[in-house]
Structures are given as C-alpha cells and as structure tokens.
Amino acid sequence: MPKKPRLTLDGHLEMGRVLAGIRDELAHRAVQLDKAYPSSGPESIPHKKVGAALRTLDEARSDLEGLLSREHPDAAETTVYYPYPEDRSVVIAPDRPAS
C-alpha cells in the first residue's frame, strides 16, 4: 500500500486558518447557547455537545501542530494552527454578518 502524501506546508497553513475560523464560530455559538438555555437538564445538551466539539477541535489542532513539527521542522511555528485573528478564515453563518 503506497504511503499517503501528507500535507504540504501550504496545506498546513490553509488547514490552520480554516480550523481557527471554525473554532471561532463554534465558540460564538457556544456562548449563544449558554445565554439561551439552562446549564443543566435536557436543554443543556446542545451546549455541552458544542463544548465537546470545541475540545475535540482543539485536540486536533494540537495534534496537527505536532505533525507539522515533524514534517516541516524548519517552518513549524505555533501561528500555523493558532493564527492571529486577522489571519484566520472567517466562517459566516447566513444570519451573522462578517465583523
């Protein structure tokens, strides 16, 4: 079985920008749910699941940062998977204008 090609440095940069943007939107939605529903009982389940998605996404970003360091050690920087806000992709929901 042939070895899979791995992400190029540009691929890691794009992945980092997009995942950071997705995380920003998920965090916004988690706050929105926290303000709208109780923190316990059945109505709290969506907020808890969005929180779990955030934690899972953060773990994936950390794991990808490790892969970046192994695959492209000379170019690995924390800003690839944890970019500055102005360098992140913007995920726009239909009812939320870009800021």
C-alpha positions as CSV (number, residue, x, y, z in Angstrom):
1,M,0.0,0.0,0.0
2,P,1.5,3.4,-1.0
3,K,2.3,5.9,1.6
4,K,-0.1,8.8,1.8
5,P,1.3,12.1,0.7
6,R,0.9,14.2,4.0
7,L,0.1,17.9,4.0
8,T,2.5,20.3,2.3
9,L,3.5,23.4,4.3
10,D,0.9,25.4,2.4
11,G,-1.7,22.7,3.2
12,H,-0.9,23.0,6.9
13,L,-1.2,26.8,6.6
14,E,-4.6,26.6,5.0
15,M,-5.8,23.9,7.4
16,G,-4.7,26.1,10.4
17,R,-6.5,29.2,9.1
18,V,-9.7,27.3,8.4
19,L,-9.8,25.3,11.6
20,A,-9.1,28.5,13.6
21,G,-12.1,30.2,11.9
22,I,-14.3,27.2,12.5
23,R,-13.3,27.3,16.2
24,D,-14.1,31.0,16.5
25,E,-17.6,30.3,15.1
26,L,-18.2,27.3,17.4
27,A,-17.1,29.4,20.4
28,H,-19.5,32.1,19.4
29,R,-22.3,29.6,19.1
30,A,-21.4,28.0,22.5
31,V,-21.8,31.4,24.1
32,Q,-25.1,32.0,22.3
33,L,-26.4,28.6,23.6
34,D,-25.1,29.3,27.1
35,K,-27.1,32.5,27.2
36,A,-30.2,31.0,25.8
37,Y,-30.6,27.7,27.7
38,P,-30.2,26.3,31.2
39,S,-26.9,24.8,32.2
40,S,-28.4,21.6,33.4
41,G,-31.1,19.2,32.3
42,P,-32.1,18.1,28.8
43,E,-32.0,21.7,27.4
44,S,-28.3,21.9,28.2
45,I,-27.3,19.0,26.0
46,P,-26.7,21.0,22.8
47,H,-24.4,23.5,24.6
48,K,-22.5,20.6,26.1
49,K,-22.1,18.9,22.7
50,V,-20.8,22.1,21.1
51,G,-18.4,22.4,24.0
52,A,-17.2,18.9,23.3
53,A,-16.8,19.7,19.6
54,L,-14.6,22.7,20.6
55,R,-12.4,20.5,22.8
56,T,-12.1,17.9,20.1
57,L,-11.2,20.6,17.5
58,D,-8.6,21.9,19.9
59,E,-7.1,18.5,20.3
60,A,-7.0,18.0,16.5
61,R,-5.2,21.4,16.1
62,S,-2.7,20.4,18.7
63,D,-2.1,17.0,17.0
64,L,-1.7,18.7,13.6
65,E,0.8,21.1,15.1
66,G,2.8,18.1,16.2
67,L,2.6,16.6,12.7
68,L,3.7,20.0,11.2
69,S,6.7,20.0,13.5
70,R,7.7,16.5,12.4
71,E,7.0,17.0,8.7
72,H,8.3,20.6,8.3
73,P,10.6,21.3,11.3
74,D,12.3,24.3,9.7
75,A,8.9,26.1,9.1
76,A,6.9,25.0,12.1
77,E,5.5,27.9,14.1
78,T,2.7,27.9,16.6
79,T,0.9,30.6,14.5
80,V,0.2,28.0,11.8
81,Y,-2.5,26.3,13.9
82,Y,-3.1,29.2,16.3
83,P,-3.0,32.1,13.8
84,Y,-3.6,35.7,14.8
85,P,-7.2,36.7,14.4
86,E,-6.6,38.7,11.3
87,D,-5.0,35.6,9.6
88,R,-7.9,33.3,10.3
89,S,-10.6,32.2,7.8
90,V,-13.9,33.7,8.5
91,V,-16.9,31.3,8.8
92,I,-20.0,33.2,8.2
93,A,-23.4,31.9,9.0
94,P,-26.2,33.3,6.9
95,D,-27.7,35.4,9.7
96,R,-24.4,36.7,11.0
97,P,-22.5,39.5,9.1
98,A,-18.7,39.4,9.0
99,S,-17.0,41.6,11.5
